[in-house]
Amino acid sequence: MQDEARHLLAPSGIDIDVKLRSEMPASAEFKDVLVFKMTGSCGTSAPDPMMFDERSPLAEAYVVDGKVLSFGEIHCEQIKSAIDHSPRGRLALGTALGRVLAHETYHMLGQTKGHTKSGVTKKSLSPMELSELGPFPPVQ
């Protein structure tokens, strides 16, 4: 996840360092921080039985009074359900999570609710776009 997000965000000058809350000392201080709540089971186990719904968000950045906050959620079960419909299936979980993380980071740091016409920052990513091997156009 971290490697994919770093690759996608590097051209924009953003370096990302993913940390679990359980890894952080109580006195940790940061200059810049984005916080994501990972919902559902984010491991490689089978997702809870659910139909993939391409209308449901894979993740979301919280917005209050029109301002995009530095907090959001990544919906692991929805992502796993999506990539189960791709050729690589569950093998692509880290790639898919990294792409979704980069997408939401774009919203948070860019202070935008908008989307681009292509790339990881477009409105929705197909199961194939979430999981395909090879370069995905980085965030500019």
C-alpha positions in Angstrom: 0.0 0.0 0.0 2.7 2.5 1.0 4.9 1.8 -2.0 2.1 2.2 -4.5 0.9 5.5 -2.8 4.5 6.8 -2.7 5.0 6.0 -6.4 1.7 7.8 -7.4 2.3 10.9 -5.2 6.1 11.3 -5.8 5.7 13.6 -8.9 3.7 16.1 -6.9 6.5 16.3 -4.2 4.5 14.4 -1.6 6.3 11.7 0.4 4.0 9.5 2.4 4.9 7.4 5.5 2.1 5.1 6.6 1.9 4.3 10.3 -0.5 2.3 12.3 -1.9 3.9 15.4 -0.6 0.9 17.4 2.9 1.7 16.3 2.9 5.3 17.5 4.1 6.4 20.9 1.7 8.5 22.9 4.0 11.5 22.7 4.4 11.4 18.9 4.3 14.8 17.2 4.0 15.5 13.5 4.2 18.5 11.2 1.7 17.3 8.7 -0.7 14.4 9.2 -3.6 12.7 7.5 -5.6 10.2 9.4 -7.5 7.3 7.8 -9.8 5.0 9.6 -9.6 1.6 7.9 -13.1 0.1 8.0 -13.9 -3.6 7.7 -11.3 -6.4 7.5 -8.2 -5.1 5.7 -6.3 -8.4 5.6 -6.2 -10.8 2.7 -8.9 -13.0 4.1 -12.1 -13.3 2.1 -14.4 -10.3 2.4 -17.7 -10.6 4.2 -20.2 -11.9 1.6 -21.4 -8.8 -0.2 -22.1 -7.9 -3.8 -19.7 -5.4 -5.4 -21.6 -2.1 -5.8 -19.7 0.3 -8.1 -21.8 3.1 -6.7 -20.5 2.7 -3.2 -17.4 4.6 -2.3 -14.1 2.9 -1.8 -13.0 5.7 0.5 -13.9 9.2 1.5 -12.3 12.3 2.9 -14.5 14.1 5.4 -15.9 17.4 4.4 -17.3 20.0 6.8 -18.8 23.4 5.7 -17.3 22.7 2.2 -13.8 22.3 3.5 -12.0 19.0 2.9 -10.5 17.8 6.2 -7.4 15.7 6.9 -9.5 12.8 8.1 -11.2 10.1 6.2 -12.1 6.4 5.8 -10.9 3.6 3.5 -13.5 0.9 3.1 -11.5 -2.3 2.9 -14.4 -4.7 2.3 -15.6 -2.6 -0.7 -12.1 -2.6 -2.1 -11.7 -6.3 -1.6 -15.0 -7.0 -3.2 -14.0 -4.8 -6.2 -10.7 -6.5 -6.8 -12.2 -10.0 -6.5 -13.7 -9.2 -9.9 -10.2 -8.5 -11.4 -7.8 -11.0 -12.9 -5.3 -10.6 -10.0 -7.9 -10.8 -7.3 -6.7 -10.6 -3.7 -3.1 -10.5 -4.8 -3.7 -6.9 -5.7 -4.9 -5.7 -2.3 -1.8 -3.7 -1.4 -1.8 -2.0 -4.9 -5.6 -1.2 -4.6 -5.3 0.2 -1.1 -2.3 2.4 -2.2 -4.3 3.7 -5.1 -7.2 4.6 -3.0 -5.0 6.2 -0.4 -3.3 8.3 -3.1 -6.7 9.3 -4.4 -7.9 10.5 -1.0 -4.6 12.2 -0.2 -5.1 14.2 -3.4 -8.5 15.5 -2.1 -7.1 16.3 1.4 -3.9 18.0 0.4 -5.4 19.7 -2.6 -8.4 20.9 -0.7 -10.6 19.8 -3.5 -13.8 17.7 -3.9 -13.2 17.7 -7.7 -11.8 14.9 -9.8 -9.7 14.6 -12.9 -10.8 13.0 -16.2 -8.1 10.2 -16.0 -5.6 8.7 -13.6 -5.9 7.7 -10.0 -7.7 11.0 -9.2 -10.7 10.4 -11.5 -14.1 10.0 -10.0 -14.1 6.2 -9.8 -11.6 3.4 -10.4 -12.7 0.1 -12.0 -11.7 -3.2 -10.5 -9.1 -3.5 -13.3 -7.7 0.0 -12.6 -7.4 -0.8 -8.9 -5.5 -4.0 -9.4 -3.6 -4.0 -12.7 0.1 -4.4 -12.7 2.4 -1.7 -14.2 2.5 2.0 -13.9 -0.7 3.9 -13.2 -0.4 7.6 -14.1 1.0 9.4 -11.1 -0.7 12.4 -9.4 0.7 15.7 -10.9 
